[in-house]
């Protein structure tokens, strides 16, 4: 659920806040609540949907231009490999008791905008390196990945 906070100073030195769902389904859910109910809300400022789309557009573009000998067939496989290369991984123990490294989650609920920006920058630097775009500057890569990505924000679109 996504909530918006509206603050009002209708009463001198008495700021009141109201939570409002940012999507229609959330507003319906809130309207169905009984009066006086107490909610537990975890505050979270969401990542930029535009940055998220840019990141995955970049990966999609890279995937479709990889040499035939590269082992990646999906954006998710490529993303995992790049996260590992960027050092954005964690250790887990598999069922055999072996400790292995796996890519960390990039889900909206586990990564804020600042961390996402760091990962995006690290992976872009890897792609500019000897692996994929050795002849492109950071500015050229930025222009390449922004092609076709709109500025419109739609809270129901991810």
C-alpha positions in Angstrom: 0.0 0.0 0.0 1.2 3.5 -0.8 0.1 6.4 1.4 0.5 10.2 0.9 0.9 12.5 3.9 -0.9 15.8 3.8 0.1 18.4 6.5 -2.1 21.3 7.4 -1.5 24.2 9.8 -5.2 25.0 10.1 -4.7 25.5 13.8 -1.9 27.8 15.0 1.1 25.7 16.0 -0.9 22.5 15.7 0.1 20.6 12.6 -2.3 17.9 11.6 -1.5 15.1 9.2 -3.8 13.0 7.1 -2.9 9.7 5.3 -4.4 9.3 1.9 -3.8 6.3 -0.4 -1.9 7.3 -3.6 -3.7 4.7 -5.7 -7.4 4.2 -6.1 -7.2 0.6 -4.6 -5.4 2.0 -1.6 -8.0 4.8 -1.1 -10.8 2.2 -1.3 -9.0 0.1 1.4 -8.7 3.2 3.6 -12.4 4.1 3.2 -13.3 0.6 4.3 -11.5 0.9 7.6 -13.5 1.5 10.8 -13.3 4.9 12.4 -10.6 5.2 15.1 -8.6 2.2 14.0 -4.8 2.4 14.6 -2.5 1.5 11.7 1.1 0.6 11.8 2.9 2.2 8.9 6.5 1.9 7.8 7.6 5.2 6.3 9.4 4.6 3.0 10.2 7.1 0.3 9.9 5.2 -3.0 12.6 5.1 -5.6 12.3 7.1 -8.8 10.3 5.0 -11.3 12.1 6.8 -14.1 15.5 5.7 -12.7 14.2 2.1 -12.3 13.0 2.1 -16.0 16.3 3.6 -17.2 18.3 0.9 -15.4 16.2 -2.0 -16.9 16.2 -0.3 -20.3 20.0 -0.2 -20.1 20.2 -3.9 -19.2 17.7 -4.8 -22.0 19.8 -2.8 -24.5 23.0 -4.5 -23.4 21.4 -8.0 -23.5 20.3 -7.5 -27.1 23.8 -6.4 -28.1 25.9 -9.0 -26.3 28.3 -11.2 -28.4 27.0 -14.7 -29.1 29.5 -16.3 -26.6 28.1 -14.5 -23.6 26.0 -16.9 -21.4 23.1 -14.5 -20.6 19.7 -15.1 -22.1 17.5 -12.9 -19.8 17.8 -9.5 -18.3 17.5 -11.1 -14.9 20.6 -13.3 -15.5 22.6 -10.3 -16.8 21.4 -8.2 -13.8 22.5 -10.9 -11.4 25.9 -11.2 -13.0 26.5 -7.5 -13.0 25.4 -7.1 -9.4 27.9 -9.8 -8.4 30.6 -8.1 -10.5 29.8 -4.8 -8.8 30.2 -6.4 -5.4 26.5 -6.1 -4.6 26.0 -9.6 -3.2 25.5 -11.4 0.0 26.6 -14.8 1.4 24.1 -17.5 2.0 24.4 -21.2 2.9 22.9 -23.7 0.5 21.4 -27.0 1.4 24.7 -28.7 1.1 26.2 -26.4 3.8 28.3 -24.6 1.2 28.5 -20.8 1.6 27.9 -19.1 -1.7 27.6 -15.5 -3.0 24.3 -14.4 -4.5 23.1 -11.1 -5.9 21.4 -8.9 -3.3 17.8 -8.0 -3.8 17.0 -4.8 -5.7 13.3 -4.8 -4.8 11.6 -1.5 -4.1 11.1 -2.4 -0.5 14.8 -3.4 0.1 16.6 -0.6 -1.7 16.2 3.1 -1.3 17.0 5.7 -4.0 20.5 6.5 -2.7 21.5 2.8 -2.7 19.9 2.3 -6.1 21.9 5.2 -7.5 25.1 3.7 -6.2 24.3 0.3 -7.8 23.3 2.0 -11.1 26.5 4.0 -11.2 28.7 0.9 -10.4 27.1 -1.2 -13.0 27.3 1.5 -15.6 31.0 1.8 -14.9 31.4 -2.0 -15.5 29.5 -1.7 -18.8 31.8 1.2 -19.9 34.8 -0.9 -19.0 36.3 -3.6 -21.2 33.2 -5.7 -21.1 30.6 -4.0 -23.2 31.1 -0.3 -24.1 34.8 0.3 -24.0 34.6 3.2 -26.5 31.7 5.1 -24.9 32.0 7.8 -22.2 29.7 8.0 -19.2 27.8 10.8 -20.9 27.3 8.8 -24.1 26.1 5.8 -22.1 23.7 8.1 -20.2 22.3 9.4 -23.4 22.0 5.9 -24.8 20.0 4.5 -21.9 17.7 7.5 -21.6 16.4 7.1 -25.2 12.7 6.2 -25.2 12.2 6.6 -21.5 9.5 9.1 -20.6 9.4 11.6 -17.6 5.8 10.8 -16.7 5.2 9.4 -13.2 2.4 6.9 -12.8 2.2 5.4 -9.3 0.5 2.3 -10.6 3.2 1.6 -13.1 6.4 -0.2 -12.1 
